[in-house]
């Protein structure tokens, strides 16, 4: 019951937000009907959940990760409420709340899809069902476990090597994400003038400009993950037959969208574009250090193995995450946009694995070869024995001998 309430509440918040923006844009544009504005807002909500869309035969499959993140956070908060209000907080009850959240949210999305369906514009049925179900199960389930207070118990059932790899892998992936966000920020700041020029060329007005800004914010996490693929080496595409990677940039003409101003237009030959390739190695080193610090081992080889597993988890996890930012955004060559998934996963995994092994092994070697304190320092550090106190009373003879 609680899961259905959370699913319905999350869907109402999302649909209301998207429809409000669509209605404001309809008032400003003064075209179409009010029903069309509501339908566009509801269809946009489905796209924001990762359901994709078909517009006059053109498939839109790119997932706006910004809106997905907000929806996931709402489901997570709802899941925590479910976990805190569960009757006996058994694993059966927690699983039931999670399944109810996922199925309920998927059912609402399918209902909205049916109401907004038309031959010229509609969301994809399979993608909508799968994406909304996964959102409810994953984010809602994480919230349920967290709210019930049984997350540590669940982690405790994993082997120690798995817990170490998970702990270090999350830290290493966070380093990669932070570095990607920093690179995206620098690119946006240095290309701000170009972005403003592109925005002005659209002649969208105040409300239209605000809508374009919201779309850019929703796609900003996609840009961050594309920057992560750039850091890994393989780079990303902004159209079929294009590549944006360190040392090679080939884009061709791009749409007049302000966020695309951050894409470099010339071949990379600066020193920093080569230096950024060391970021995955450093992230793997952080993962390895976190793993052996939280879960130390006594021998050299297990320490290196544990660090390597943590680095591998960070690289594979982040590489797979970049695949979420790929998809089609239009007809023709714009059907191929985003990171190259398999090369990115391989490059991140190899670099982070190497960094994790080196860092964990080096930390263990330094700990084993740390110089011991000298005899003089140990003598000075030893506590002084109290001197015997003389007494004026006569000694009592010992008759036990």
C-alpha positions as CSV (number, residue, x, y, z in Angstrom):
1,X,0.0,0.0,0.0
2,X,2.8,2.4,0.9
3,X,4.6,1.7,-2.3
4,X,1.5,2.6,-4.4
5,X,1.2,5.9,-2.5
6,X,4.9,6.8,-3.2
7,X,4.6,5.8,-6.9
8,X,1.4,8.0,-7.3
9,X,2.8,10.9,-5.4
10,X,6.1,10.9,-7.3
11,X,4.2,10.7,-10.6
12,X,1.9,13.6,-9.7
13,X,4.8,15.8,-8.8
14,X,6.6,15.0,-12.0
15,X,3.6,15.4,-14.3
16,X,2.5,18.6,-12.7
17,X,6.0,20.1,-13.1
18,X,6.3,19.2,-16.8
19,X,2.8,20.3,-17.6
20,X,3.2,23.6,-15.9
21,X,6.3,24.4,-18.0
22,X,4.4,23.3,-21.2
23,X,1.4,25.5,-20.3
24,X,3.6,28.6,-19.6
25,X,5.3,28.1,-23.0
26,X,1.9,27.7,-24.7
27,X,0.7,31.0,-23.2
28,X,3.9,32.7,-24.4
29,X,3.8,31.2,-27.9
30,X,0.0,31.7,-28.3
31,X,-0.3,28.8,-30.7
32,X,-2.1,25.5,-30.5
33,X,-4.7,24.6,-27.9
34,X,-4.6,24.2,-24.1
35,X,-5.2,20.4,-24.5
36,X,-2.1,20.3,-26.8
37,X,0.0,22.0,-24.1
38,X,-1.1,19.5,-21.5
39,X,-0.4,16.6,-23.9
40,X,3.1,18.0,-24.7
41,X,3.9,18.3,-21.0
42,X,2.8,14.8,-20.2
43,X,4.7,13.4,-23.2
44,X,7.8,15.4,-22.0
45,X,7.4,13.7,-18.6
46,X,7.6,10.3,-20.2
47,X,10.7,11.4,-22.1
48,X,12.2,12.7,-18.8
49,X,11.7,9.3,-17.3
50,X,13.8,7.7,-20.2
51,X,10.8,6.6,-22.2
52,X,12.1,8.1,-25.5
53,X,9.7,9.4,-28.2
54,X,8.8,9.0,-31.8
55,X,8.2,12.4,-33.5
56,X,6.9,12.1,-37.1
57,X,8.8,8.9,-37.5
58,X,12.1,10.2,-35.9
59,X,13.2,8.3,-32.8
60,X,14.5,10.2,-29.8
61,X,16.3,7.8,-27.4
62,X,18.6,10.2,-25.5
63,X,17.8,10.0,-21.8
64,X,17.9,13.4,-20.0
65,X,19.8,12.3,-16.9
66,X,19.0,15.5,-15.0
67,X,15.3,14.8,-14.9
68,X,16.0,11.1,-14.2
69,X,18.1,12.1,-11.3
70,X,15.4,14.3,-9.8
71,X,12.8,11.6,-10.2
72,X,15.1,9.0,-8.8
73,X,15.7,11.2,-5.7
74,X,11.9,11.6,-5.2
75,X,11.5,7.8,-5.4
76,X,14.4,7.3,-3.0
77,X,12.9,9.7,-0.4
78,X,9.6,7.9,-0.8
79,X,11.3,4.5,-0.3
80,X,12.9,5.7,2.9
81,X,9.4,6.7,4.1
82,X,8.2,3.2,3.3
83,X,11.1,1.6,5.1
84,X,10.5,3.7,8.2
85,X,6.8,2.8,8.3
86,X,7.1,-0.9,7.5
87,X,5.2,-3.1,10.0
88,X,8.0,-5.4,11.1
89,X,10.7,-4.5,8.6
90,X,11.2,-8.0,7.5
91,X,12.9,-8.7,4.2
92,X,9.5,-9.9,2.8
93,X,7.8,-6.6,3.7
94,X,10.7,-4.5,2.3
95,X,10.7,-6.5,-0.9
96,X,6.9,-6.0,-1.2
97,X,7.2,-2.3,-0.7
98,X,9.9,-2.1,-3.4
99,X,7.9,-4.1,-5.9
100,X,4.8,-2.1,-5.3
101,X,6.7,1.1,-5.9
102,X,8.1,-0.1,-9.2
103,X,4.9,-1.6,-10.5
104,X,2.8,1.3,-9.4
105,X,5.1,3.9,-11.0
106,X,5.2,1.8,-14.2
107,X,1.4,1.5,-14.3
108,X,1.0,5.3,-14.0
109,X,3.5,5.9,-16.8
110,X,1.7,3.4,-19.1
111,X,-1.6,5.1,-18.4
112,X,-0.1,8.5,-19.3
113,X,1.4,6.9,-22.5
114,X,-2.1,5.7,-23.5
115,X,-3.7,9.1,-22.9
116,X,-1.0,10.9,-24.9
117,X,-0.7,8.4,-27.8
118,X,-1.0,9.7,-31.3
119,X,0.4,8.5,-34.6
120,X,2.6,11.6,-35.1
121,X,4.0,11.9,-31.6
122,X,4.2,9.2,-28.9
123,X,6.5,7.7,-26.3
124,X,8.1,4.3,-26.9
125,X,6.1,1.6,-25.1
126,X,8.9,-0.8,-24.3
127,X,11.3,1.9,-23.2
128,X,8.7,3.6,-21.0
129,X,7.7,0.3,-19.3
130,X,11.3,-0.7,-18.7
131,X,12.7,2.6,-17.6
132,X,9.9,3.5,-15.1
133,X,9.9,0.0,-13.7
134,X,13.7,0.1,-13.1
135,X,13.5,3.6,-11.6
136,X,10.9,2.5,-9.1
137,X,12.7,-0.7,-8.2
138,X,16.3,0.7,-8.0
139,X,15.8,4.1,-6.4
140,X,12.7,3.0,-4.4
141,X,14.4,-0.1,-3.3
142,X,17.5,1.7,-2.2
143,X,15.4,4.1,-0.2
144,X,13.4,1.2,1.4
145,X,16.5,-0.6,2.6
146,X,18.1,2.7,3.9
147,X,14.9,3.7,5.7
148,X,14.5,0.3,7.3
149,X,18.0,0.5,8.9
150,X,19.0,-2.8,7.5
151,X,21.5,-1.6,4.9
152,X,24.5,-2.6,7.0
153,X,23.1,-6.0,7.6
154,X,22.7,-6.5,3.8
155,X,26.3,-5.4,3.2
156,X,27.5,-7.6,6.0
157,X,26.3,-10.7,4.0
158,X,28.8,-9.9,1.2
159,X,32.4,-11.3,1.3
160,X,35.0,-9.0,2.6
161,X,36.7,-8.7,-0.8
162,X,33.4,-7.7,-2.3
163,X,32.7,-5.1,0.4
164,X,36.2,-3.7,-0.1
165,X,35.8,-3.5,-3.9
166,X,32.4,-1.8,-3.5
167,X,33.8,0.8,-0.9
168,X,36.8,1.6,-3.0
169,X,35.0,1.5,-6.3
170,X,32.5,4.1,-5.2
171,X,35.3,6.4,-4.1
172,X,37.2,5.9,-7.4
173,X,34.0,6.5,-9.4
174,X,33.3,9.6,-7.4
175,X,36.8,10.9,-8.3
176,X,36.1,10.3,-12.0
177,X,32.7,12.0,-11.7
178,X,34.2,15.1,-10.0
179,X,37.0,15.4,-12.6
180,X,34.5,15.1,-15.4
181,X,32.3,17.8,-13.8
182,X,35.3,20.1,-13.4
183,X,36.3,19.6,-17.1
184,X,32.7,20.3,-18.1
185,X,32.6,23.5,-16.0
186,X,35.9,24.7,-17.5
187,X,34.6,24.1,-21.0
188,X,31.3,25.9,-20.4
189,X,33.1,28.9,-18.8
190,X,35.6,29.3,-21.6
191,X,32.9,29.0,-24.3
192,X,30.2,31.1,-22.5
193,X,30.3,33.8,-25.2
194,X,29.7,31.3,-27.9
195,X,26.8,29.8,-26.0
196,X,25.2,33.2,-25.6
197,X,25.5,33.8,-29.3
198,X,23.9,30.4,-30.1
199,X,21.0,31.2,-27.7
200,X,20.4,34.6,-29.3
201,X,20.4,33.0,-32.8
202,X,17.4,30.9,-31.8
203,X,15.2,34.1,-31.3
204,X,13.2,32.1,-28.7
205,X,12.2,35.0,-26.5
206,X,12.2,35.1,-22.7
207,X,10.0,32.1,-22.1
208,X,11.5,30.1,-24.9
209,X,15.0,30.9,-23.6
210,X,14.0,29.7,-20.1
211,X,12.7,26.4,-21.6
212,X,15.9,25.9,-23.5
213,X,17.8,26.6,-20.3
214,X,15.8,23.9,-18.5
215,X,16.5,21.4,-21.3
216,X,20.2,22.3,-21.0
217,X,20.1,21.6,-17.2
218,X,18.4,18.3,-17.8
219,X,21.1,17.3,-20.3
220,X,24.0,18.7,-18.2
221,X,24.7,15.3,-16.5
222,X,24.9,13.8,-20.0
223,X,27.6,16.4,-20.8
224,X,29.5,15.5,-17.7
225,X,29.5,11.8,-18.6
226,X,30.7,12.7,-22.1
227,X,33.5,14.6,-20.5
228,X,34.3,11.4,-18.5
229,X,34.6,9.4,-21.8
230,X,36.9,12.2,-23.0
231,X,39.1,11.7,-19.8
232,X,39.2,8.0,-20.4
233,X,40.6,8.4,-24.0
234,X,38.0,7.0,-26.4
235,X,35.9,10.2,-26.3
236,X,32.4,10.7,-27.6
237,X,30.4,11.4,-30.7
238,X,28.2,14.3,-31.6
239,X,26.9,12.7,-34.8
240,X,27.5,9.8,-37.0
241,X,31.2,9.6,-38.1
242,X,32.4,12.2,-35.6
243,X,34.7,11.9,-32.6
244,X,35.8,14.2,-29.8
245,X,38.8,12.7,-28.0
246,X,42.2,13.9,-26.8
247,X,44.3,14.4,-29.9
248,X,41.4,14.0,-32.3
249,X,38.4,16.2,-32.8
250,X,36.2,15.8,-35.9
251,X,32.6,17.1,-35.5
252,X,31.4,18.9,-38.6
253,X,28.4,21.3,-38.3
254,X,26.5,21.1,-35.0
255,X,23.0,22.2,-34.1
256,X,22.6,25.7,-32.6
257,X,22.1,24.4,-29.1
258,X,23.9,26.5,-26.4
259,X,25.3,23.4,-24.5
260,X,27.1,22.2,-27.6
261,X,29.3,25.4,-27.4
262,X,31.5,23.5,-24.9
263,X,32.4,20.9,-27.6
264,X,36.0,21.7,-28.9
265,X,36.0,22.4,-32.6
266,X,39.8,21.9,-33.4
267,X,42.1,19.0,-33.0
268,X,43.4,18.6,-29.5
269,X,47.2,19.1,-29.2
270,X,47.5,21.0,-25.9
271,X,49.5,19.4,-23.1
272,X,46.4,19.2,-20.8
273,X,44.5,17.0,-23.2
274,X,47.3,14.4,-22.8
275,X,47.6,15.0,-19.0
276,X,43.9,14.3,-18.5
277,X,44.4,10.7,-19.5
278,X,46.1,10.2,-16.1
279,X,42.9,10.9,-14.3
280,X,41.5,7.3,-14.5
281,X,44.8,6.0,-13.2
282,X,44.6,8.4,-10.2
283,X,41.0,7.4,-9.6
284,X,42.0,3.8,-9.5
285,X,44.7,4.6,-7.0
286,X,42.2,6.3,-4.8
287,X,39.9,3.3,-5.1
288,X,42.8,0.9,-4.1
289,X,43.8,3.1,-1.1
290,X,40.3,3.3,0.2
291,X,39.8,-0.4,-0.1
292,X,42.9,-1.5,1.8
293,X,42.5,1.3,4.4
294,X,39.0,0.3,5.3
295,X,39.6,-3.4,4.9
296,X,43.3,-4.0,5.6
297,X,45.1,-7.3,4.9
298,X,48.4,-8.6,6.3
299,X,50.0,-10.0,3.1
300,X,51.4,-8.2,0.1
301,X,49.5,-10.1,-2.7
302,X,46.1,-10.0,-1.1
303,X,46.5,-6.2,-0.6
304,X,47.4,-5.8,-4.3
305,X,44.5,-8.0,-5.3
306,X,42.0,-6.0,-3.1
307,X,43.2,-2.7,-4.6
308,X,43.0,-4.1,-8.1
309,X,39.4,-5.3,-7.5
310,X,38.4,-1.9,-6.2
311,X,40.0,-0.1,-9.2
312,X,38.3,-2.5,-11.5
313,X,34.9,-1.8,-9.9
314,X,35.5,1.9,-10.2
315,X,36.5,1.7,-13.9
316,X,33.8,-0.7,-15.0
317,X,31.1,1.1,-13.0
318,X,31.9,4.5,-14.3
319,X,32.4,3.2,-17.9
320,X,29.0,1.6,-17.9
321,X,27.5,4.8,-16.4
322,X,28.7,6.8,-19.4
323,X,26.6,4.6,-21.6
324,X,23.5,6.2,-20.1
325,X,24.3,9.5,-21.8
326,X,24.3,8.0,-25.4
327,X,21.3,8.0,-27.7
328,X,19.6,9.7,-30.7
329,X,18.4,13.3,-30.6
330,X,17.2,13.8,-34.1
331,X,17.2,12.5,-37.7
332,X,20.2,11.7,-39.9
333,X,23.6,12.0,-38.4
334,X,22.2,13.1,-34.9
335,X,21.1,9.5,-34.3
336,X,24.5,8.8,-32.9
337,X,25.4,11.0,-29.9
338,X,27.3,10.2,-26.8
339,X,30.3,8.1,-25.6
340,X,31.7,5.0,-27.3
341,X,30.5,2.6,-24.6
342,X,32.8,-0.5,-25.0
343,X,36.1,1.3,-25.6
344,X,35.3,3.6,-22.7
345,X,34.6,0.7,-20.3
346,X,37.8,-1.1,-21.4
347,X,39.9,2.0,-21.1
348,X,38.5,3.0,-17.6
349,X,38.8,-0.6,-16.4
350,X,42.4,-1.0,-17.5
351,X,43.6,2.3,-16.1
352,X,41.7,2.1,-12.8
353,X,42.8,-1.6,-12.3
354,X,46.5,-0.6,-12.8
355,X,46.2,2.4,-10.5
356,X,44.4,0.3,-7.8
357,X,47.1,-2.4,-7.8
358,X,50.0,0.1,-7.7
359,X,48.5,2.2,-4.9
360,X,47.5,-0.7,-2.7
361,X,50.8,-2.5,-3.2
362,X,52.8,0.6,-2.5
363,X,50.8,1.4,0.7
364,X,51.4,-2.1,2.0
365,X,55.1,-2.0,1.1
366,X,55.6,1.3,2.9
367,X,53.8,0.0,5.9
368,X,55.9,-3.1,6.1
369,X,59.2,-1.2,5.5
370,X,58.5,1.6,8.0
371,X,61.6,2.1,10.1
372,X,61.3,1.0,13.7
373,X,62.1,3.4,16.5
374,X,65.7,3.5,17.7
375,X,66.9,2.1,21.1
376,X,67.5,5.5,22.5
377,X,64.1,6.8,21.5
378,X,62.4,3.7,23.0
379,X,64.4,4.1,26.2
380,X,63.4,7.7,26.4
381,X,59.8,6.8,25.7
382,X,59.7,4.1,28.4
383,X,58.2,5.1,31.7
384,X,60.6,5.7,34.5
385,X,60.4,3.3,37.5
386,X,59.8,4.9,40.9
387,X,62.7,5.0,43.2
388,X,62.4,3.0,46.5
389,X,61.3,5.1,49.5
390,X,63.4,4.8,52.6
391,X,61.6,4.2,55.9
392,X,62.7,4.8,59.6
393,X,60.8,1.7,60.9
394,X,63.0,-1.3,61.8
395,X,62.9,-4.1,59.3
396,X,60.9,-7.1,60.4
397,X,62.9,-10.3,60.2
398,X,61.6,-13.0,57.8
399,X,61.1,-16.3,59.7
400,X,59.8,-18.2,56.7
401,X,63.2,-19.0,55.4
